[in-house]
Amino acid sequence: MSKEITHLHDIQNRFFKSGNTLSVKSRMQGLKKLKKQLSLHSTQIEEALAKDLGKSASESFLSEIGMVFSEINYFLRNTKKLSKPKAVKSSWINYPSNDYIVPEPYGVTLHIAPWNYPFQLSLTPLVGAVAAGNTVVLKPSEQAPHTAQCIEDIITKCFPNEWVAVVKGGPETAKSLLDLRWDYIIYTGGTTVAKVVALAAAKHLTPTTLELGGKNPCVVDHTAKAHVSARRIVFGKFLNCGQTCIAPDYILVHESKKDELINALITAIKKSYTNQPQTSPDYGKIVNQKHFKRLIQLLKNQDLIYGGQSDIKNLYISPTLVSVNELPNSLMEEEIFGPILPILVYNSDVELQNIINKFEKPLSFYVFSQRKRWAKKIMHHFSFGGGVINDTLIQFTNRRLPFGGVGHSGMGSYHGKHSFDTFSHKKPYIHRTTWLDPKIRYAPYGKNINLLKPLLKWLS
């Protein structure tokens, strides 16, 4: 294990146990410094995201930088209120007393971030953890090295290492970090690594939040408005070149709507990215050759409807539509995480349910329909992390909604107040007075128990 990592872990433990993070004023000062540095480094952040993922400045602000600013602003307004003890109604059996719930930081937290939104998914949880009074060791993804370096440059100007630190490196670094005992771990990524994280956390009984992914269905029924649906599906699927954990992973369209929807999807792709997406400033690239080759392998022997062009030198794969006529199919075996959109057909609600139920619970679920009652019925019937009727991705933008998965798509949630709750232990305590002390509760009970029994039943 790296001596530097062990030393960092030790000094953060000492820093937390000394009570340095308990001051709400200090937390807010740290967040104000972070906000200032984000403003000063906005150009560098955009350049780093362009180098790592081919993101345009507009996409970088909308899906990464702007969301971090929003999260910081929320906590600058609300941390003081969220940190206050909350008085709750006392139990009659403890009368007279004052009962409280105190939000208490867990302590030293480890954050392992992904490469697909390397800035936003590194800093958004970090902001919530700091606001809640924790220390943070952040391991950004080595697959987005320019962004990782940019994050480190920013963090070192805002916090001492004892409070917040960035540790760069690959799998060996992650292993060294996971060998240590943390008070909380949050991991964003795939299920394979998530199982390694969960196993490491279990050895120390460390609570975790796991933000994963899955086969996110996008249902389009016969009443859906094809052109509006197509624009919103194209936006959600091809943002960040399809490398989004909450992107629609496949379409389930009613057979009567298939041709109309496909034509509308092609039109929407051309309007968004032109006839030559490779030259569009708003269309990104695949993160590296490993993922590029995996995606190209998935396209072999598929029934292409549109797209399919690629260029390994520039890590380019065009927005691609594929018709999946029967299962099993390699595109349906795992989360695609790229600009390939399989389209399946269904004819009845029973067939729709049978297809969706073949897969684990997804992180996201999308339904396009003009039948409000039917769409809500579908939303209530299936289990998923978060969903939208008649749009995609927007569930992520409302900090009042918890963001997280269920089952194989993850556990735990964050964003806004939910981040504060995630990184806080709700510590209850009771303050009893001494002026009243009925003897009925003390031994020897004798006949007193006959008086207590109906009272306890009534109080319960």
C-alpha positions, -999 to 999 in steps of 0.1 A, spaced: 0 0 0 13 35 -9 28 53 21 14 86 7 -21 72 7 -18 58 42 -4 92 54 -33 111 38 -58 87 54 -41 93 88 -40 131 86 -77 133 75 -87 111 104 -68 133 128 -83 164 112 -118 152 115 -115 139 150 -101 172 161 -135 188 152 -122 210 124 -150 202 100 -178 208 125 -179 246 120 -207 254 95 -189 287 89 -157 269 79 -176 246 56 -192 275 38 -159 293 35 -145 262 18 -174 261 -6 -171 298 -14 -134 293 -22 -144 264 -45 -169 285 -63 -144 313 -69 -118 288 -82 -144 273 -106 -150 307 -120 -113 314 -124 -107 280 -140 -138 277 -162 -117 279 -195 -93 253 -183 -121 230 -173 -137 233 -207 -104 226 -224 -98 195 -202 -133 181 -210 -127 188 -247 -94 169 -247 -108 139 -227 -143 136 -243 -145 160 -271 -171 181 -253 -181 215 -266 -180 245 -243 -218 246 -243 -222 209 -234 -195 212 -207 -213 241 -190 -248 225 -194 -240 190 -182 -209 195 -160 -198 230 -148 -232 246 -144 -245 217 -123 -216 220 -99 -222 258 -95 -259 250 -89 -250 225 -62 -226 249 -45 -251 277 -45 -277 254 -30 -255 246 0 -243 281 5 -280 290 10 -290 260 30 -261 244 49 -268 264 81 -304 253 81 -297 217 73 -270 215 100 -293 225 128 -306 200 153 -343 192 147 -366 190 177 -392 161 174 -422 153 195 -414 133 226 -430 101 236 -455 103 264 -437 75 282 -406 98 285 -425 128 295 -412 154 304 -383 155 279 -370 172 248 -361 150 219 -337 159 190 -322 146 158 -288 159 151 -272 156 116 -237 143 123 -210 139 96 -198 104 91 -161 114 90 -135 105 65 -151 97 31 -137 81 -1 -151 92 -35 -143 72 -66 -155 91 -97 -162 79 -133 -148 92 -166 -180 99 -185 -189 131 -166 -155 134 -149 -159 170 -136 -196 170 -125 -196 135 -110 -164 142 -91 -174 175 -76 -212 173 -70 -209 145 -43 -178 162 -29 -198 195 -24 -225 176 -4 -199 157 17 -181 189 26 -213 208 34 -223 179 57 -189 182 76 -169 154 62 -134 151 49 -130 138 13 -104 118 -5 -114 120 -42 -100 95 -68 -110 109 -102 -109 86 -132 -75 80 -148 -94 77 -182 -101 114 -181 -65 126 -172 -68 162 -182 -99 167 -162 -84 149 -132 -54 172 -133 -77 203 -135 -97 191 -105 -65 186 -85 -53 221 -93 -86 236 -82 -90 215 -50 -55 223 -37 -63 260 -39 -95 256 -18 -88 230 9 -58 216 28 -50 180 22 -63 172 57 -98 182 46 -101 175 9 -75 158 -13 -73 144 -48 -55 111 -54 -48 103 -90 -40 68 -104 -54 36 -119 -68 3 -105 -38 -2 -82 -44 31 -66 -81 23 -62 -71 -10 -45 -48 7 -21 -75 32 -12 -101 4 -7 -78 -15 16 -82 12 42 -111 18 65 -133 47 56 -163 61 73 -183 64 40 -176 54 4 -194 67 -27 -186 50 -61 -200 59 -95 -193 34 -124 -201 -1 -135 -215 -31 -116 -183 -52 -119 -161 -27 -100 -191 -18 -77 -190 -54 -64 -153 -50 -56 -161 -17 -38 -189 -33 -18 -168 -62 -8 -140 -40 4 -165 -18 23 -181 -49 39 -149 -59 56 -150 -27 76 -188 -24 78 -185 9 58 -217 24 45 -217 30 7 -235 48 -21 -232 30 -54 -243 49 -85 -243 24 -114 -263 20 -146 -282 -6 -166 -304 -12 -196 -326 19 -194 -358 13 -214 -374 40 -235 -410 31 -242 -428 48 -271 -465 39 -274 -489 43 -304 -501 77 -291 -467 94 -287 -459 125 -307 -432 111 -329 -412 143 -337 -412 157 -301 -404 122 -288 -375 118 -313 -359 152 -305 -359 144 -268 -347 108 -272 -319 120 -295 -309 146 -270 -308 121 -241 -291 93 -260 -264 112 -280 -254 138 -254 -218 130 -245 -217 106 -274 -240 82 -256 -217 78 -226 -243 87 -200 -255 63 -173 -291 76 -175 -293 77 -213 -320 56 -230 -303 23 -236 -329 9 -260 -363 18 -275 -394 -3 -272 -418 12 -297 -453 0 -306 -453 -17 -340 -478 8 -354 -454 36 -346 -421 22 -356 -416 36 -391 -428 71 -381 -405 72 -350 -375 60 -370 -380 87 -396 -384 113 -368 -352 100 -351 -332 103 -383 -345 139 -388 -337 148 -353 -301 134 -355 -295 154 -387 -309 186 -372 -288 182 -340 -255 171 -355 -259 177 -393 -254 151 -420 -217 148 -409 -217 145 -371 -179 141 -371 -176 177 -379 -202 189 -355 -188 209 -325 -217 195 -304 -209 158 -309 -183 143 -286 -160 113 -290 -155 79 -274 -133 81 -244 -105 57 -255 -97 29 -280 -107 2 -255 -143 14 -254 -143 22 -291 -134 -14 -300 -160 -28 -276 -187 -7 -293 -176 -16 -328 -177 -53 -318 -213 -48 -307 -222 -35 -341 -210 -66 -360 -238 -85 -378 -264 -60 -367 -294 -47 -387 -283 -11 -392 -311 14 -398 -290 46 -398 -253 55 -391 -226 30 -382 -197 51 -395 -165 51 -374 -130 64 -373 -107 49 -347 -80 76 -351 -105 102 -339 -125 79 -317 -156 86 -337 -187 65 -340 -217 82 -356 -251 83 -340 -264 48 -349 -299 32 -350 -302 -6 -350 -332 -28 -355 -333 -57 -330 -357 -82 -344 -352 -110 -318 -336 -118 -285 -309 -127 -275 -288 -100 -292 -253 -88 -282 -266 -53 -279 -290 -63 -253 -267 -82 -230 -252 -52 -212 -254 -15 -209 -242 -1 -243 -227 32 -230 -222 46 -265 -240 62 -295 -258 30 -305 -296 29 -300 -313 -5 -305 -350 -3 -315 -373 -32 -305 -410 -36 -313 -439 -46 -290 -475 -52 -297 -492 -55 -263 -486 -45 -227 -479 -81 -218 -451 -83 -245 -438 -50 -233 -436 -62 -197 -420 -95 -207 -392 -77 -225 -384 -52 -198 -386 -79 -171 -357 -98 -188 -333 -72 -175 -322 -60 -141 -338 -30 -125 -325 0 -146 -312 33 -133 -336 52 -156 -370 46 -172 -386 67 -200 -421 65 -214 -435 86 -243 -473 86 -245 -503 109 -246 -522 84 -224 -516 100 -190 -532 72 -169 -514 44 -189 -481 62 -186 -484 66 -148 -495 30 -145 -463 19 -163 -442 42 -140 -458 26 -109 -455 -9 -122 -418 -11 -129 -389 -6 -105 -361 18 -115 -339 45 -101 -356 75 -116 -379 81 -146 -396 107 -169 -428 107 -189 -424 124 -223 -387 134 -219 -352 121 -210 -325 130 -185 -343 158 -168 -348 139 -136 -311 145 -130 -315 183 -131 -340 187 -102 -320 186 -69 -352 182 -50 -354 147 -65 -330 120 -51 -306 106 -78 -297 70 -74 -304 34 -84 -321 3 -71 -309 -33 -72 -282 -37 -98 -284 -1 -108 -271 11 -75 -280 19 -39 -283 52 -20 -289 86 -35 -277 122 -35 -282 158 -49 -291 188 -29 -306 180 5 -303 143 -4 -265 147 -5 -265 162 29 -287 133 42 -264 107 25 -233 121 42 -249 126 76 -257 102 104 -290 112 119 -281 111 156 -310 111 180 -309 120 217 -333 128 245 -329 154 273 -350 144 303 -358 166 332 -354 154 368 -383 171 385 -407 142 377 -396 106 382 -426 82 385 -417 50 403 -441 29 382 -413 21 357 -388 8 383 -385 -27 398 -399 -43 418 -429 -41 396 -455 -61 415 -489 -50 405 -475 -19 387 -471 -40 356 -508 -44 353 -510 -6 351 -482 -4 326 -495 -29 301 -526 -10 289 -506 22 289 -479 8 267 -504 -7 243 -522 26 240 -489 46 235 -477 22 208 
